[in-house]
């Protein structure tokens, strides 16, 4: 009998997939092949870019930006022949907090022919758990998973493949190095201050996590991998990372006195500068959650992204579950949303080529926005498009990148009234133009179902050329629907303000 994963990979349209993690400390890329229903990593690449070290008052400096772009140029050579959808590039904390991240993304997409996504902290945590749960089997045991990155620390509790709690805290080995070990010195005073600061960050979630009564603790990625390897190489523990072994690492760090003097078997030279900061955070985690033993998982964010790619093409896309949750949670009129969705996708199919709507996400974004465009009605019918946009913009939407989430919110915001409405959130020029066109298609679909008649599916021909659109309905269809005709004329007036010409007959 085939496993669930083998069933999922059977219909995957790619033989090779890739995940790129634009971390705050390092950039990593993994390439995997699907063989006989098994995901097998064939190549791994990594470079210490230290984006977070280039953040000054929330602005990414030119040197750090260039280090990142140079690294991506090298990665691009490996994946240049891979089709859209087979590669996911995700940015984490440093790019989340950088106010000029859009400049970096724009330049990156000139180098690499795949979308660059920024993921929220809890989405990063979810993907880390996906990576861990698919590479380690703990049966029905409840796991506590910890991942200490360059700019953030992710914590997850889950069972089997399902996360129960997910959190992302704004502390990492690079940001803590800058706060507590900037000159490289390591002493009891600054180490303890770093531990205390980490404990304060953990305080807000401590009771919730202790209340879940987890069975095993698992660590992943840089700092924890380094600690695990040091303990193993020095035979300080036979049970992975333990409080006693952690104390031995701390003792070695304090004896070194400076990051340059650290001489621990199993520690890579490039990790010396951030290691004390990472160990301080790990110490706080052990103290807060009273951890007696921590194992290490080779699977983490990158592996989670790989498995997520498989899921998106095999009927287990977490984003679909999120949309269904919104439909149920906000009591959206599903009959109406399905009618609008059907008509919007019909319109897209007719103008997709003429409007060059060829990115891998256009159909999904239009479909999702059509399904949930009335999400704000539960708050108030007055300005419900604005309420809906706020809900979608500010909620945790598992599976969605920040760009996808904000694009969805933008489409819902612009589905009625003035076409020029927008968020502060910025998109690249090409993405913004694509969203403009999708918003028009969504608006037209909603207008055609303005009377909310069940089962009334308009048959129409839509033509688009530049900023000119022409809709032709069956003879007498509009004549028998004066409200729809009037609403279409109003829509033509709204679009005319933005230079679009809409005619209909």
Residue pairs with C-beta under 8 A, 6 or more apart in sequence:
2 10
2 37
3 37
5 37
5 38
5 39
5 134
5 310
6 36
6 37
6 38
7 37
7 314
8 310
8 311
8 314
8 315
8 316
9 34
9 37
9 38
9 39
9 310
9 314
10 37
10 314
11 313
11 314
12 34
12 310
12 313
12 314
13 85
13 313
14 34
14 82
14 83
14 85
14 86
14 313
15 33
15 34
16 31
16 32
16 33
16 34
16 42
16 82
16 86
17 31
17 32
17 34
17 82
17 86
17 87
17 306
17 309
17 310
18 29
18 30
18 31
18 32
18 78
18 79
18 82
18 86
18 87
18 88
18 306
19 29
19 30
19 32
19 87
19 88
19 89
19 90
19 302
19 303
19 305
19 306
19 309
20 27
20 28
20 29
20 72
20 75
20 87
20 88
20 89
20 90
20 302
21 27
21 28
21 29
21 90
21 92
21 301
21 302
21 305
22 51
22 68
22 89
22 90
22 91
22 92
22 94
22 95
22 116
23 49
23 51
23 92
23 94
23 149
23 150
23 301
24 50
24 51
24 52
24 92
24 93
24 94
24 149
24 150
24 151
24 152
24 172
24 174
24 175
25 48
25 49
25 50
25 51
25 52
25 149
25 150
25 151
25 172
25 173
25 174
25 222
25 274
26 46
26 47
26 48
26 49
26 50
26 150
26 222
27 46
27 47
27 49
27 68
27 71
27 72
27 75
28 44
28 45
28 46
28 302
29 43
29 44
29 45
29 46
29 75
29 78
29 79
29 302
30 41
30 43
30 44
30 45
30 302
30 303
30 306
31 41
31 42
31 43
31 44
31 78
31 79
32 39
32 40
32 41
32 42
32 306
33 39
33 40
33 42
34 40
34 310
39 306
39 307
39 310
41 303
41 306
43 78
45 74
45 75
45 78
47 71
47 74
48 270
49 64
49 67
49 68
49 71
50 64
50 67
50 150
50 174
51 60
51 64
51 67
51 68
51 94
51 95
51 98
51 150
52 93
52 94
52 150
52 151
52 172
52 174
52 175
52 178
53 64
53 174
53 178
54 60
54 61
54 63
54 64
54 65
54 67
55 61
55 64
55 94
55 97
55 98
58 97
58 98
58 99
59 98
59 99
59 100
60 94
60 95
60 98
60 100
60 101
60 104
65 103
65 104
65 107
68 104
68 108
69 104
69 107
69 108
69 111
72 108
72 111
72 112
73 111
73 112
75 112
76 111
76 112
76 113
79 87
79 112
79 114
80 113
82 114
84 113
84 114
84 359
84 360
85 309
85 312
85 313
85 360
86 309
87 114
88 114
88 117
88 305
88 308
88 309
89 108
89 112
89 114
89 115
89 116
89 117
90 117
90 118
90 119
90 124
90 127
90 301
90 305
90 401
91 101
91 105
91 116
91 117
91 118
91 119
92 119
92 124
92 149
92 151
92 152
92 301
93 121
93 124
93 149
93 150
93 151
93 152
93 168
93 170
93 172
94 150
94 151
95 101
95 104
95 105
95 118
96 118
96 119
96 120
96 121
96 151
96 402
97 151
97 170
98 104
101 118
102 426
102 427
102 428
105 116
105 118
105 428
106 428
108 116
109 115
109 116
109 428
115 359
115 360
115 361
115 403
117 401
117 402
117 403
117 404
118 401
118 402
118 403
119 127
119 401
119 402
120 168
120 396
120 402
120 405
121 152
121 154
121 167
121 168
121 169
122 166
122 167
122 168
122 396
122 398
123 396
123 397
123 398
123 399
123 400
123 401
124 152
124 154
124 168
124 301
125 147
125 154
125 155
125 156
125 163
125 166
125 167
125 168
126 156
126 163
126 166
126 304
126 318
126 398
126 399
127 301
127 304
127 305
127 308
128 145
128 147
128 154
128 156
128 220
128 221
128 300
128 301
128 304
129 145
129 156
129 158
129 163
129 166
129 304
130 161
130 303
130 304
130 307
130 308
131 220
131 297
131 299
131 300
131 301
131 302
131 303
131 304
131 305
131 306
131 307
132 143
132 145
132 156
132 218
132 220
132 297
132 299
132 300
132 304
133 143
133 158
133 160
133 161
133 299
134 161
134 299
134 303
134 304
134 307
135 297
135 298
135 299
135 303
136 218
136 295
136 297
136 299
138 215
138 216
139 160
140 159
140 160
141 159
141 215
141 216
142 157
142 158
142 159
142 164
142 212
142 213
142 214
142 215
142 216
143 156
143 157
143 158
143 159
143 214
143 215
143 216
143 217
143 218
144 155
144 156
144 157
144 209
144 212
144 214
144 216
144 217
144 218
144 289
144 291
145 154
145 155
145 156
145 157
145 158
145 217
145 218
145 219
145 220
145 297
146 153
146 154
146 155
146 217
146 218
146 219
146 220
146 224
146 282
146 285
146 294
147 153
147 154
147 155
147 219
147 220
147 221
147 224
147 300
147 301
148 172
148 173
148 219
148 221
148 222
148 223
148 224
148 278
148 281
148 282
148 285
149 172
149 173
149 221
149 222
150 172
150 173
150 174
150 175
150 222
150 274
151 170
151 172
151 174
151 175
152 168
152 169
152 170
152 171
152 172
153 168
153 169
153 171
153 172
153 198
153 201
153 281
153 285
154 166
154 167
154 168
154 169
155 165
155 166
155 167
155 168
155 169
155 205
155 209
155 285
156 163
156 165
156 166
156 167
157 163
157 164
157 165
157 209
157 212
157 214
158 164
158 165
164 212
165 205
165 208
165 209
165 212
167 205
169 201
169 202
169 205
170 201
171 197
171 198
171 201
171 281
172 277
172 278
172 281
173 222
173 223
173 274
173 275
173 277
173 278
173 281
174 274
174 277
175 277
176 194
176 197
176 198
176 277
176 278
176 280
176 281
177 273
177 274
177 276
177 277
179 194
179 197
180 190
180 191
180 193
180 194
180 197
180 277
180 280
181 190
181 194
181 259
181 276
181 277
184 258
184 259
184 260
184 273
185 257
185 258
186 253
186 254
186 256
186 257
186 258
186 259
186 276
187 254
187 257
188 254
191 250
191 253
191 254
191 276
191 280
194 276
194 277
194 280
194 281
195 280
195 283
195 284
195 287
196 284
198 280
198 281
198 283
198 284
198 285
199 284
199 287
199 288
201 284
202 284
202 285
202 288
203 288
206 288
206 289
209 289
210 289
210 290
216 295
217 289
217 291
217 293
217 294
217 295
218 294
218 295
218 296
218 297
219 225
219 227
219 228
219 241
219 282
219 294
219 295
219 296
219 297
220 296
220 297
220 298
220 299
220 300
220 301
221 300
221 301
222 271
222 278
223 274
223 275
223 278
223 279
223 281
223 282
224 241
224 278
224 282
224 294
224 296
225 296
226 266
226 267
226 268
226 271
226 275
226 278
227 241
227 246
227 249
227 278
227 279
227 282
228 240
228 241
228 296
229 266
229 267
230 236
230 249
230 264
230 265
230 266
230 267
231 237
231 240
231 241
231 242
231 245
231 248
231 249
231 266
232 266
233 265
233 266
234 248
234 264
234 265
234 266
236 244
236 245
236 248
237 244
237 245
239 293
240 293
240 294
240 295
240 296
241 282
241 293
241 294
241 295
241 296
242 292
242 293
242 294
243 286
243 291
243 292
246 279
246 282
246 283
246 286
249 264
249 279
250 279
250 283
252 262
252 263
252 264
253 262
253 275
253 276
253 279
256 262
256 263
259 272
259 273
259 275
259 276
260 272
262 272
262 275
262 276
267 275
285 291
286 294
308 318
308 399
311 317
311 318
312 319
317 399
318 398
318 399
319 364
319 368
319 397
319 398
319 399
319 400
319 404
321 398
321 399
322 397
322 398
322 399
322 400
323 368
323 371
323 372
326 332
326 372
326 375
326 392
327 334
327 337
327 371
327 372
330 372
330 375
330 377
330 378
330 391
331 378
332 371
332 372
332 374
332 375
332 377
333 374
335 454
336 374
336 449
336 452
337 370
337 371
337 372
337 373
337 374
338 371
339 449
339 454
339 455
339 456
339 457
340 370
340 373
340 442
340 445
340 446
340 449
341 367
341 370
341 371
341 445
342 457
343 444
343 445
343 448
343 449
343 457
343 458
344 366
344 367
344 370
344 441
344 442
344 444
344 445
345 363
345 366
345 367
345 370
346 460
347 441
347 444
347 445
347 460
347 462
348 357
348 362
348 363
348 366
348 438
348 441
350 461
350 462
350 463
350 464
351 357
351 437
351 441
351 462
351 463
351 464
351 469
352 358
352 362
354 463
354 464
354 465
355 437
355 464
357 434
357 437
357 438
359 434
361 404
362 434
362 438
365 404
365 407
365 408
365 411
365 438
366 411
366 438
366 441
366 442
368 408
369 408
369 411
369 412
369 415
369 438
369 442
370 442
370 445
372 388
372 392
372 408
372 412
373 385
373 388
373 411
373 412
373 415
373 442
373 446
374 384
374 388
375 387
375 388
375 391
375 392
375 412
376 383
376 384
376 385
376 386
376 387
376 388
376 389
376 390
376 391
376 412
377 384
377 387
377 388
379 387
379 391
380 387
385 412
385 413
385 414
385 415
385 416
385 417
385 421
386 413
388 409
388 412
388 413
389 409
389 410
389 412
389 413
389 423
390 409
392 405
392 408
392 409
392 412
393 405
393 406
393 409
393 423
393 425
397 405
397 408
400 408
403 427
403 431
406 423
406 425
406 427
407 427
407 431
407 435
409 423
409 425
410 422
410 423
410 425
410 427
410 435
410 439
411 435
411 438
411 439
411 442
413 421
413 422
413 423
414 421
414 422
414 439
414 442
414 443
415 439
415 442
415 443
415 446
416 443
416 446
417 494
418 494
418 497
419 439
419 440
419 443
419 494
419 495
419 497
419 498
419 500
420 497
420 498
427 435
436 498
440 469
440 495
440 500
443 491
443 494
444 462
444 469
444 471
444 491
447 484
447 487
447 488
447 491
448 458
448 460
448 484
449 456
450 483
450 484
450 487
451 481
451 483
451 484
458 473
458 477
459 473
459 474
459 477
460 471
460 472
460 473
460 474
461 471
461 472
462 469
462 470
462 471
463 469
463 470
464 470
467 499
467 500
467 501
468 500
468 501
469 495
469 500
469 501
469 502
469 503
470 502
470 503
470 504
471 488
471 502
471 503
471 504
471 505
472 504
472 505
473 504
473 505
478 484
478 485
478 488
478 504
478 505
479 485
485 504
488 502
488 504
491 502
492 501
492 502
492 503
492 504
495 501
495 502
496 502
